[in-house]
Amino acid sequence: MRWSAGRYGTTSEDRLPRNGSTVSGLEAVWTTGWPPGRVRAVSHGPVALAVIGDCGADEDQLADALPSVRAGRWRKLTRWPGSYLVIARNGTTLAVIGDLAGQHPVYWRSHEGAVWWATSALALAALDGAPVDPTALAAHLALAQPDVLGQRSLLRCVERVPGGHLLLIDTEGARAVRFEPAEYASVDLPAAAATVRAALGEAVATRLDGRPVSTDLAGLDSTALACLAAQRGPVTAVTFADERLRDDDLPYATRTAAAVPRLTHHAVAGTANTVYYDALNNLTRLPMTDAPNAYAVTASIKRAVLDTIATHHSSPGLHLTGSGGDAVLSAPSSYIADLLREGQHRRAWQHALGHARLRHTSAWSVLRRSRPASRTGLAGSWSRTAAELRGPARPWAPQATRPVSWTPLLATADWVSPDIRRQLAAALDEAAAQMHNAPARLTAWGDRQDLSRLGVDTTGWREIAAAEYGIDLIAPYLDNEVIRACLAVPADQRGAPGRYKPLLNAAFTGTGVLPDFVLTRTTKGGFNALAYAGLRENAPVLRDLLGPCSRLAAAGLVTEQPVAWMLQRAAAGQPTAQGSLHLAVAAEVWLRQLHTTTSTSDWWEVNSRVAAA
């Protein structure tokens, strides 16, 4: 596992990360597992700057950024292509800046008189065996929005830096400080197209270093990455093509590979085991991550793809995935609530008509779902959600039939015990009372939460690829500059009904990068068939995981009857709360892994005392 850590201040209990390497020019800062070429630092006197990860800045650009460190212009240090962690020091002030999607998260805590920070919450918890915070885990299960409880991580005593914030440490202590605006100034889609194309092209080019390159080749998002990479060299493209999926990803992929030079295509046939929830009776094969991870549920499918890549590459390389493309290139219909809030009633009606046609419902129904969220802000929504949590659990209904909300309660909220529901309600009320600088638009909040969740989940897939195959997994749509370019386009333009991924279409039409038939595609593959197959075939394992002996049940985070009923519906092929089951299974797996992990394995103890500032 790759992670970074540091200490600010003097401590009586000295520790070093196990197998860690020091970062040049920065006292008491270490990296573990990172190749030397992706840890770079420059310094001049009391000013120092380090970048860790895939950073497109060259040595001269890093040196030229030292005045920005001196002036505290932190955001400027996050504008290079790629995805990376920034550590900047100016005298006694230290700034640690993660990325906008949480692929390089930042956590901190006080311990033995010093402030310790790391990109691994588990490593900080291991300093003294800090346990799981059940209320924070309840928020993860019931709400699935990482920033709902602000600086509260899933582990007690460990603070997290929320999205768009940095960790600032000086002689006055440690605190999270916002460096990214809560929402961007709007840029119309046609004007943003060239910026999106440039940002995505740089995101791909920054990673190409002579190693073998592979990509997914399925939907529009991954196809764009495959074509961009193929402009610069040979690419091995893979399509997961299980016959149970019944989509048109494979025909489009085959046609694309025939039309694009240097793109070699391979189909990955499914097997009996390439379904959701496979092999969960052997948790040792799943990576340990800082939070419950969605790829614990789909690991067998990801391994089938990686097996195919390894077969066709003589040495490990890098793999480009379209993960995050949906979050930045399109938008859910909840943006209609923002149109209503801003008095754009005619446009709201037009968009409601379009979304109603797609969902075979009425425009009035779409508007009715959107209207409550248009009449409140984020703090008001949390207060309303807290009141709902204090009431009885709701009968299950598909999430798409419930009113739109800034922070919707998922089905998992109704599986939590009454006592934990009350604790979560109190935490939400407290968070609402302390809120400041909230975005004015629901979509601005929702987009950031989706990206943060994707960044956390992608970590699980990345760990599988690195630990088992030596492959670096790259998600260019989660890069800072790609996110900024895409999310500056209003959600009602990115997600307009009747046009599929219009931002990607505008960015690449007429450039010759993607074939025209790709840009006019209106279909999208999905994995529902494999989810239901996994629910049926692995029902006994799931009943054991989430039954009376589960760790979630012991903590009051699930109750037996509603979960058993949902699993029964799934096994019968009836509509179920798939996303909620997914969340619950991943959380149960994570808790069981925590129980078997040695809590002190991340650190060495040393005898000498070191002061760092």
C-alpha positions as CSV (number, residue, x, y, z in Angstrom):
1,M,0.0,0.0,0.0
2,R,1.3,3.5,-0.9
3,W,0.9,6.2,1.7
4,S,2.5,9.3,3.1
5,A,2.8,10.7,6.6
6,G,4.4,13.4,8.6
7,R,4.7,14.9,12.1
8,Y,4.7,18.5,13.3
9,G,6.1,19.2,16.7
10,T,8.1,17.4,19.4
11,T,7.0,14.1,20.7
12,S,8.1,11.8,23.5
13,E,7.1,8.7,21.6
14,D,9.0,8.6,18.3
15,R,7.8,6.5,15.4
16,L,8.7,6.0,11.8
17,P,6.5,4.5,9.1
18,R,7.6,0.9,8.5
19,N,9.7,0.8,5.3
20,G,9.3,4.5,4.9
21,S,11.6,6.9,3.0
22,T,12.2,10.5,4.0
23,V,11.2,13.3,1.7
24,S,14.1,15.6,0.8
25,G,13.9,19.1,2.2
26,L,11.0,18.4,4.6
27,E,11.7,17.3,8.1
28,A,9.7,14.4,9.5
29,V,7.9,13.6,6.3
30,W,7.9,10.1,4.9
31,T,6.5,8.0,2.0
32,T,5.9,4.3,1.9
33,G,5.6,2.3,-1.3
34,W,5.9,5.2,-3.7
35,P,8.5,4.8,-6.5
36,P,11.3,7.5,-6.1
37,G,10.3,9.0,-9.5
38,R,6.9,10.0,-8.2
39,V,8.2,11.7,-5.1
40,R,9.8,15.0,-6.0
41,A,10.8,18.0,-3.9
42,V,12.4,21.4,-4.2
43,S,13.5,23.8,-1.5
44,H,15.1,27.2,-0.9
45,G,15.9,28.1,2.6
46,P,12.9,27.8,4.8
47,V,10.6,27.2,1.8
48,A,10.0,23.7,0.5
49,L,7.5,22.0,-1.8
50,A,7.0,18.3,-2.5
51,V,4.6,16.5,-4.9
52,I,3.8,12.8,-4.5
53,G,1.9,10.9,-7.2
54,D,1.3,11.6,-10.9
55,C,2.2,15.2,-11.2
56,G,2.7,16.8,-14.7
57,A,4.9,19.6,-13.4
58,D,8.6,19.4,-14.3
59,E,11.5,20.4,-12.0
60,D,11.6,24.0,-13.3
61,Q,7.8,24.4,-12.7
62,L,8.1,23.1,-9.2
63,A,11.0,25.5,-8.4
64,D,9.0,28.4,-10.0
65,A,6.1,27.6,-7.6
66,L,8.2,28.3,-4.4
67,P,7.0,32.0,-4.4
68,S,3.4,30.7,-4.3
69,V,4.3,28.6,-1.2
70,R,5.9,31.7,0.4
71,A,2.7,33.7,-0.3
72,G,0.3,31.0,0.7
73,R,-1.3,30.7,-2.7
74,W,-2.2,27.1,-2.1
75,R,-4.7,26.5,-4.9
76,K,-2.0,27.3,-7.5
77,L,-0.1,24.3,-6.3
78,T,-3.0,22.0,-7.4
79,R,-3.3,23.2,-11.0
80,W,-0.8,20.9,-12.7
81,P,-2.1,17.9,-14.7
82,G,-2.3,14.6,-12.8
83,S,-3.4,13.4,-9.4
84,Y,-1.0,14.0,-6.5
85,L,-0.5,15.1,-2.9
86,V,1.2,18.5,-2.2
87,I,3.3,19.2,0.9
88,A,4.4,22.8,1.2
89,R,6.4,24.4,4.0
90,N,7.1,28.1,4.6
91,G,9.0,28.4,7.8
92,T,6.9,27.2,10.7
93,T,3.7,26.8,8.5
94,L,3.0,23.5,6.8
95,A,0.2,22.9,4.3
96,V,-0.8,19.4,3.2
97,I,-3.1,19.4,0.2
98,G,-4.9,16.3,-1.2
99,D,-6.8,16.1,-4.5
100,L,-10.4,17.1,-5.2
101,A,-11.6,13.5,-5.6
102,G,-10.0,12.0,-2.5
103,Q,-7.5,9.7,-4.2
104,H,-4.9,11.3,-2.0
105,P,-6.9,11.9,1.2
106,V,-5.5,13.8,4.2
107,Y,-6.1,12.8,7.8
108,W,-4.6,14.2,11.0
109,R,-4.6,13.8,14.8
110,S,-2.8,14.9,17.9
111,H,-0.7,12.2,19.6
112,E,1.9,12.5,22.3
113,G,2.2,16.2,22.0
114,A,2.6,16.4,18.2
115,V,0.3,16.7,15.2
116,W,0.6,13.6,13.0
117,W,-0.9,13.6,9.5
118,A,-1.1,10.9,6.9
119,T,-2.9,9.8,3.7
120,S,-4.0,6.7,5.6
121,A,-6.5,7.0,8.4
122,L,-5.8,3.4,9.5
123,A,-2.1,4.3,10.0
124,L,-3.0,7.2,12.3
125,A,-5.4,5.0,14.2
126,A,-2.7,2.4,14.6
127,L,-0.6,4.9,16.7
128,D,-2.7,3.9,19.7
129,G,-5.4,1.5,18.4
130,A,-8.2,4.1,17.9
131,P,-11.5,2.2,17.3
132,V,-14.2,2.7,14.7
133,D,-16.6,5.6,15.2
134,P,-20.1,3.9,15.0
135,T,-21.9,7.2,14.3
136,A,-19.6,8.1,11.4
137,L,-20.0,4.6,10.0
138,A,-23.8,5.0,10.3
139,A,-23.5,8.2,8.3
140,H,-21.5,6.3,5.7
141,L,-24.2,3.6,5.4
142,A,-27.3,5.8,5.7
143,L,-26.2,8.8,3.6
144,A,-23.1,7.8,1.6
145,Q,-21.9,11.4,1.3
146,P,-18.3,11.6,2.7
147,D,-18.5,15.3,3.8
148,V,-21.7,15.1,5.7
149,L,-20.0,15.0,9.1
150,G,-17.2,17.3,8.0
151,Q,-13.9,16.5,9.7
152,R,-15.2,13.4,11.4
153,S,-13.5,10.2,10.0
154,L,-14.6,6.6,10.4
155,L,-12.1,6.2,13.2
156,R,-12.2,7.9,16.6
157,C,-9.6,10.5,17.3
158,V,-8.7,10.7,13.6
159,E,-9.8,13.9,11.8
160,R,-10.3,14.1,8.0
161,V,-9.8,17.0,5.6
162,P,-13.1,17.5,3.8
163,G,-13.2,17.8,0.0
164,G,-11.9,21.1,-1.3
165,H,-9.9,21.8,1.9
166,L,-6.3,21.5,2.9
167,L,-4.6,20.8,6.2
168,L,-2.8,23.9,7.6
169,I,-0.5,23.4,10.6
170,D,1.4,26.2,12.3
171,T,2.3,27.3,15.9
172,E,-1.4,27.8,16.6
173,G,-2.3,24.2,15.8
174,A,-3.9,22.2,13.0
175,R,-7.1,23.0,11.1
176,A,-8.8,22.4,7.8
177,V,-8.9,25.4,5.5
178,R,-10.9,25.7,2.2
179,F,-8.8,26.3,-0.9
180,E,-11.4,25.3,-3.6
181,P,-14.6,27.3,-4.1
182,A,-17.8,25.5,-2.9
183,E,-19.1,25.9,-6.5
184,Y,-17.6,27.2,-9.7
185,A,-18.6,30.2,-11.8
186,S,-20.7,28.9,-14.7
187,V,-19.1,28.4,-18.1
188,D,-21.5,27.5,-21.0
189,L,-20.9,24.1,-22.5
190,P,-19.6,25.2,-25.9
191,A,-17.1,27.6,-24.3
192,A,-15.9,24.8,-22.0
193,A,-15.4,22.1,-24.6
194,A,-11.9,23.1,-25.6
195,T,-10.8,23.3,-21.9
196,V,-12.2,19.9,-21.2
197,R,-10.5,18.4,-24.2
198,A,-7.1,19.9,-23.2
199,A,-7.4,18.9,-19.6
200,L,-8.3,15.3,-20.5
201,G,-5.5,15.1,-23.0
202,E,-3.0,16.3,-20.5
203,A,-4.3,13.9,-17.9
204,V,-3.6,11.0,-20.2
205,A,-0.3,12.3,-21.6
206,T,1.1,13.0,-18.1
207,R,0.9,9.3,-17.2
208,L,2.5,7.8,-20.4
209,D,6.1,7.1,-19.5
210,G,7.1,4.2,-21.8
211,R,5.5,1.4,-19.8
212,P,2.8,-0.8,-21.5
213,V,-0.6,1.0,-21.6
214,S,-4.0,-0.7,-21.3
215,T,-7.4,0.8,-21.1
216,D,-11.0,-0.2,-20.6
217,L,-13.0,0.0,-23.9
218,A,-16.7,0.1,-23.1
219,G,-18.7,3.3,-22.7
220,L,-18.0,6.7,-24.1
221,D,-15.8,7.7,-21.2
222,S,-13.3,4.9,-21.4
223,T,-13.4,5.0,-25.2
224,A,-12.2,8.6,-25.1
225,L,-9.3,7.7,-22.9
226,A,-8.4,4.7,-25.1
227,C,-8.4,6.9,-28.2
228,L,-6.3,9.7,-26.6
229,A,-3.7,7.2,-25.4
230,A,-3.6,5.5,-28.9
231,Q,-2.6,8.8,-30.4
232,R,0.7,8.5,-28.5
233,G,1.5,4.8,-28.8
234,P,0.2,1.2,-28.7
235,V,-2.7,0.5,-26.4
236,T,-4.2,-2.8,-25.2
237,A,-7.9,-2.2,-24.9
238,V,-10.1,-4.6,-23.0
239,T,-13.9,-5.0,-22.8
240,F,-15.7,-7.1,-20.1
241,A,-18.2,-8.9,-22.3
242,D,-20.1,-11.4,-20.2
243,E,-23.0,-12.6,-22.2
244,R,-25.4,-12.0,-19.3
245,L,-25.0,-8.3,-19.7
246,R,-26.9,-8.0,-23.0
247,D,-25.5,-4.6,-23.9
248,D,-23.8,-3.2,-26.9
249,D,-20.4,-2.4,-25.4
250,L,-18.6,-5.2,-27.3
251,P,-19.9,-4.3,-30.8
252,Y,-18.9,-0.6,-30.3
253,A,-15.5,-1.6,-28.9
254,T,-14.8,-4.0,-31.8
255,R,-15.7,-1.3,-34.3
256,T,-13.6,1.3,-32.4
257,A,-10.5,-0.9,-32.4
258,A,-10.9,-1.5,-36.1
259,A,-11.1,2.3,-36.8
260,V,-8.3,3.6,-34.4
261,P,-4.7,2.8,-35.2
262,R,-2.5,1.3,-32.5
263,L,-5.6,0.1,-30.5
264,T,-5.4,-3.7,-30.0
265,H,-8.7,-5.1,-28.6
266,H,-9.4,-8.1,-26.4
267,A,-12.8,-9.2,-25.0
268,V,-12.9,-10.6,-21.5
269,A,-15.5,-13.4,-21.4
270,G,-17.4,-13.8,-18.1
271,T,-17.4,-17.0,-16.1
272,A,-19.5,-18.5,-13.4
273,N,-17.4,-16.6,-10.8
274,T,-17.5,-13.1,-12.5
275,V,-20.5,-11.9,-10.6
276,Y,-21.0,-9.5,-7.7
277,Y,-20.3,-10.8,-4.2
278,D,-18.0,-13.7,-5.4
279,A,-15.5,-15.2,-3.0
280,L,-16.5,-13.1,0.0
281,N,-15.8,-16.1,2.2
282,N,-12.1,-15.5,1.7
283,L,-11.5,-11.9,2.8
284,T,-7.7,-12.2,2.8
285,R,-7.8,-11.7,-1.0
286,L,-9.3,-8.2,-0.6
287,P,-7.2,-5.1,0.0
288,M,-7.5,-3.3,3.3
289,T,-8.6,0.3,2.7
290,D,-9.3,3.3,4.9
291,A,-13.1,3.0,4.4
292,P,-15.5,0.4,3.2
293,N,-14.8,-0.2,-0.5
294,A,-17.2,-0.9,-3.3
295,Y,-14.7,-3.0,-5.2
296,A,-14.8,-5.6,-2.5
297,V,-18.1,-6.6,-4.1
298,T,-16.9,-6.7,-7.7
299,A,-13.3,-7.8,-7.2
300,S,-13.7,-11.0,-9.3
301,I,-14.8,-8.9,-12.3
302,K,-11.8,-6.6,-12.0
303,R,-9.4,-9.5,-11.6
304,A,-10.8,-11.0,-14.9
305,V,-9.9,-7.8,-16.7
306,L,-6.5,-7.5,-15.1
307,D,-5.7,-11.2,-15.9
308,T,-6.3,-10.5,-19.5
309,I,-4.1,-7.4,-19.5
310,A,-1.3,-9.4,-17.7
311,T,-1.5,-12.1,-20.3
312,H,-0.9,-9.7,-23.2
313,H,1.8,-7.5,-21.5
314,S,5.3,-8.8,-20.9
315,S,5.8,-6.4,-18.0
316,P,3.4,-4.5,-15.7
317,G,2.3,-1.1,-17.0
318,L,-0.6,1.3,-16.4
319,H,-4.3,0.9,-16.9
320,L,-6.6,3.8,-17.7
321,T,-10.2,3.5,-16.5
322,G,-13.2,5.7,-17.2
323,S,-14.2,5.7,-13.5
324,G,-15.6,9.1,-12.6
325,G,-16.7,10.0,-16.2
326,D,-20.4,9.8,-15.4
327,A,-19.9,12.1,-12.4
328,V,-18.2,14.9,-14.3
329,L,-19.6,14.6,-17.8
330,S,-23.3,14.2,-17.0
331,A,-25.7,15.0,-14.1
332,P,-28.7,13.4,-12.3
333,S,-32.1,15.0,-12.8
334,S,-31.9,16.5,-9.3
335,Y,-30.6,19.7,-11.0
336,I,-34.3,20.5,-11.7
337,A,-34.6,21.5,-8.0
338,D,-31.9,24.1,-8.7
339,L,-33.8,25.4,-11.7
340,L,-36.9,25.8,-9.6
341,R,-35.0,27.5,-6.8
342,E,-33.6,30.0,-9.2
343,G,-37.0,30.8,-10.7
344,Q,-36.3,29.1,-14.1
345,H,-39.7,27.6,-14.2
346,R,-40.0,27.3,-18.0
347,R,-36.6,25.6,-18.3
348,A,-37.5,23.3,-15.3
349,W,-40.7,22.3,-17.1
350,Q,-38.9,21.6,-20.4
351,H,-36.3,19.4,-18.6
352,A,-39.0,17.7,-16.5
353,L,-40.8,16.7,-19.8
354,G,-37.5,15.2,-21.1
355,H,-36.7,13.2,-18.0
356,A,-40.3,12.1,-17.7
357,R,-40.1,10.6,-21.2
358,L,-36.9,8.7,-20.3
359,R,-38.5,7.3,-17.2
360,H,-41.9,6.6,-18.6
361,T,-43.6,8.9,-16.0
362,S,-45.2,12.3,-16.0
363,A,-43.5,15.7,-15.9
364,W,-45.6,16.6,-12.9
365,S,-44.2,13.6,-11.1
366,V,-40.7,14.8,-11.8
367,L,-41.5,18.3,-10.6
368,R,-43.2,17.0,-7.4
369,R,-40.1,15.0,-6.5
370,S,-37.9,18.1,-7.1
371,R,-39.9,20.8,-5.4
372,P,-39.1,20.1,-1.7
373,A,-35.4,20.3,-2.3
374,S,-35.8,23.6,-4.1
375,R,-37.3,25.2,-1.0
376,T,-34.4,24.4,1.4
377,G,-30.7,24.6,1.6
378,L,-28.1,22.1,2.7
379,A,-28.4,22.9,6.5
380,G,-32.2,22.8,6.3
381,S,-32.0,19.5,4.5
382,W,-29.8,18.0,7.2
383,S,-32.2,19.3,9.9
384,R,-35.1,17.7,8.1
385,T,-33.2,14.4,7.7
386,A,-32.3,14.4,11.4
387,A,-36.0,14.7,12.2
388,E,-36.8,11.8,9.9
389,L,-34.2,9.7,11.6
390,R,-35.9,10.3,14.9
391,G,-39.1,8.8,13.6
392,P,-39.8,5.2,12.7
393,A,-38.1,3.3,9.9
394,R,-39.8,3.7,6.5
395,P,-41.3,0.9,4.4
396,W,-38.9,0.2,1.5
397,A,-39.5,2.0,-1.8
398,P,-37.2,2.5,-4.7
399,Q,-35.0,5.5,-4.2
400,A,-36.1,6.9,-7.6
401,T,-39.7,7.3,-6.2
402,R,-38.7,9.3,-3.2
403,P,-38.4,13.1,-3.1
404,V,-35.1,14.6,-4.2
405,S,-32.9,15.7,-1.3
406,W,-29.6,17.3,-0.8
407,T,-28.6,14.4,1.4
408,P,-31.2,11.6,0.8
409,L,-31.7,8.8,3.3
410,L,-30.9,5.4,1.7
411,A,-32.6,2.2,2.5
412,T,-29.7,1.4,4.9
413,A,-30.9,4.2,7.1
414,D,-34.0,2.0,7.9
415,W,-31.9,-1.0,8.8
416,V,-30.0,0.9,11.6
417,S,-31.1,0.4,15.2
418,P,-33.2,3.2,16.8
419,D,-30.4,4.2,19.2
420,I,-27.9,4.6,16.3
421,R,-30.5,6.5,14.3
422,R,-30.8,9.0,17.2
423,Q,-27.1,9.4,17.5
424,L,-26.8,10.1,13.8
425,A,-29.7,12.6,14.0
426,A,-27.9,14.5,16.8
427,A,-24.6,14.5,14.7
428,L,-26.5,15.9,11.7
429,D,-28.1,18.6,13.8
430,E,-24.7,19.6,15.1
431,A,-23.2,19.6,11.6
432,A,-26.1,21.8,10.3
433,A,-25.6,24.3,13.2
434,Q,-21.9,24.6,12.4
435,M,-22.2,24.9,8.7
436,H,-20.8,27.8,6.8
437,N,-19.9,28.5,3.1
438,A,-22.4,25.9,1.9
439,P,-23.0,25.8,-1.9
440,A,-26.2,27.4,-3.1
441,R,-26.9,24.7,-5.6
442,L,-27.9,21.1,-4.7
443,T,-25.9,19.8,-7.7
444,A,-22.7,21.5,-6.6
445,W,-22.9,19.7,-3.3
446,G,-24.0,16.4,-4.9
447,D,-21.3,16.4,-7.6
448,R,-18.5,16.8,-5.0
449,Q,-19.9,14.0,-2.9
450,D,-20.1,11.6,-5.8
451,L,-16.5,12.4,-6.7
452,S,-15.3,11.9,-3.2
453,R,-17.1,8.6,-3.0
454,L,-15.6,7.5,-6.3
455,G,-12.1,8.5,-5.2
456,V,-12.4,6.3,-2.1
457,D,-13.8,3.4,-4.0
458,T,-11.2,3.5,-6.8
459,T,-8.5,3.0,-4.1
460,G,-9.7,-0.6,-3.6
461,W,-9.4,-1.4,-7.3
462,R,-6.0,0.4,-7.4
463,E,-4.8,-1.8,-4.5
464,I,-5.8,-5.0,-6.3
465,A,-4.1,-3.9,-9.5
466,A,-0.9,-2.9,-7.7
467,A,-0.5,-5.6,-5.2
468,E,-1.5,-8.6,-7.4
469,Y,-0.4,-7.4,-10.8
470,G,2.1,-4.6,-10.4
471,I,-0.2,-2.4,-12.6
472,D,-0.8,1.3,-11.9
473,L,-4.5,2.1,-12.2
474,I,-5.2,5.6,-13.5
475,A,-8.5,7.4,-13.4
476,P,-8.0,10.6,-15.5
477,Y,-11.6,11.9,-14.9
478,L,-10.8,12.2,-11.2
479,D,-7.9,14.6,-11.9
480,N,-8.2,18.1,-10.4
481,E,-8.1,20.0,-13.7
482,V,-10.6,17.6,-15.4
483,I,-13.0,18.0,-12.5
484,R,-12.7,21.8,-12.6
485,A,-13.2,22.0,-16.4
486,C,-16.2,19.8,-16.4
487,L,-18.0,21.0,-13.3
488,A,-17.8,24.6,-14.4
489,V,-20.5,23.6,-16.9
490,P,-23.9,23.9,-15.3
491,A,-25.6,20.6,-14.5
492,D,-28.6,21.3,-16.6
493,Q,-26.3,21.5,-19.6
494,R,-24.2,18.4,-18.8
495,G,-27.3,16.3,-17.9
496,A,-29.9,17.7,-20.4
497,P,-32.3,14.9,-21.5
498,G,-32.2,13.9,-25.1
499,R,-28.4,14.4,-25.4
500,Y,-26.1,11.7,-24.1
501,K,-22.8,13.1,-22.7
502,P,-23.1,16.4,-24.6
503,L,-19.9,17.8,-23.0
504,L,-17.8,15.0,-24.3
505,N,-19.4,15.2,-27.7
506,A,-18.7,19.0,-27.9
507,A,-15.1,18.5,-26.7
508,F,-14.2,15.9,-29.4
509,T,-16.5,16.5,-32.4
510,G,-14.4,17.4,-35.5
511,T,-11.0,16.6,-33.8
512,G,-10.5,13.2,-35.3
513,V,-9.6,11.7,-31.9
514,L,-12.8,9.6,-31.6
515,P,-14.7,8.1,-34.5
516,D,-17.9,9.8,-35.3
517,F,-20.0,6.7,-34.5
518,V,-18.7,6.7,-30.9
519,L,-19.7,10.4,-30.4
520,T,-23.2,9.7,-31.6
521,R,-23.7,6.7,-29.4
522,T,-26.7,7.0,-27.0
523,T,-26.5,3.7,-25.1
524,K,-24.7,2.7,-21.9
525,G,-23.8,-0.7,-20.5
526,G,-24.6,-1.8,-17.0
527,F,-23.9,-4.5,-14.6
528,N,-27.4,-5.1,-13.1
529,A,-27.5,-8.7,-14.5
530,L,-24.3,-9.6,-12.7
531,A,-25.4,-7.9,-9.5
532,Y,-28.6,-10.0,-9.4
533,A,-26.8,-13.1,-10.4
534,G,-24.4,-12.6,-7.5
535,L,-27.2,-11.9,-5.1
536,R,-28.8,-15.2,-6.1
537,E,-25.7,-17.4,-6.2
538,N,-24.1,-16.0,-3.1
539,A,-27.2,-15.7,-1.0
540,P,-25.9,-18.1,1.8
541,V,-22.6,-16.2,2.2
542,L,-24.5,-12.9,2.3
543,R,-27.0,-14.2,4.9
544,D,-24.0,-15.1,7.0
545,L,-22.2,-11.8,6.5
546,L,-25.2,-9.7,7.4
547,G,-26.9,-12.1,9.8
548,P,-27.1,-12.1,13.6
549,C,-23.3,-12.7,13.9
550,S,-22.3,-9.8,11.7
551,R,-20.2,-7.0,13.2
552,L,-22.6,-4.4,11.8
553,A,-25.4,-6.1,13.7
554,A,-23.4,-6.1,16.9
555,A,-22.8,-2.4,16.6
556,G,-26.5,-1.7,15.9
557,L,-25.7,-0.7,12.3
558,V,-28.0,-3.2,10.7
559,T,-31.0,-5.2,12.1
560,E,-31.7,-8.7,11.0
561,Q,-35.3,-8.7,9.7
562,P,-35.2,-5.9,7.0
563,V,-31.9,-7.1,5.7
564,A,-33.1,-10.8,5.5
565,W,-36.2,-9.6,3.7
566,M,-34.2,-7.6,1.2
567,L,-31.9,-10.6,0.5
568,Q,-34.9,-12.8,0.0
569,R,-36.3,-10.4,-2.6
570,A,-32.9,-10.3,-4.3
571,A,-32.6,-14.1,-4.5
572,A,-36.1,-14.2,-6.1
573,G,-35.1,-11.6,-8.7
574,Q,-37.4,-9.0,-7.4
575,P,-36.5,-5.2,-7.2
576,T,-34.2,-4.5,-4.3
577,A,-32.2,-1.8,-2.7
578,Q,-29.1,-2.9,-4.6
579,G,-26.9,0.1,-3.7
580,S,-27.8,-0.2,0.0
581,L,-26.9,-3.9,0.0
582,H,-23.7,-3.1,-1.7
583,L,-22.9,-0.5,1.0
584,A,-23.7,-2.9,3.8
585,V,-21.7,-5.8,2.5
586,A,-18.7,-3.6,1.9
587,A,-18.9,-2.2,5.4
588,E,-19.2,-5.7,6.9
589,V,-16.2,-6.9,5.0
590,W,-14.2,-3.8,6.2
591,L,-15.1,-4.4,9.8
592,R,-14.1,-8.0,9.6
593,Q,-10.8,-7.0,8.0
594,L,-10.1,-4.5,10.8
595,H,-10.6,-7.2,13.3
596,T,-7.9,-9.4,11.8
597,T,-5.4,-6.6,10.9
598,T,-2.4,-6.0,13.2
599,S,-2.9,-2.4,14.4
600,T,0.8,-1.6,14.9
601,S,2.1,-3.0,11.7
602,D,2.4,0.4,9.9
603,W,5.0,1.8,12.3
604,W,8.4,1.3,13.7
605,E,9.3,2.7,17.1
606,V,12.6,4.5,17.4
607,N,14.6,5.6,20.5
608,S,15.9,9.0,19.6
609,R,13.8,12.1,20.1
610,V,13.3,14.3,17.1
611,A,11.8,17.8,17.0
612,A,10.1,18.9,13.7
613,A,8.3,22.0,12.8
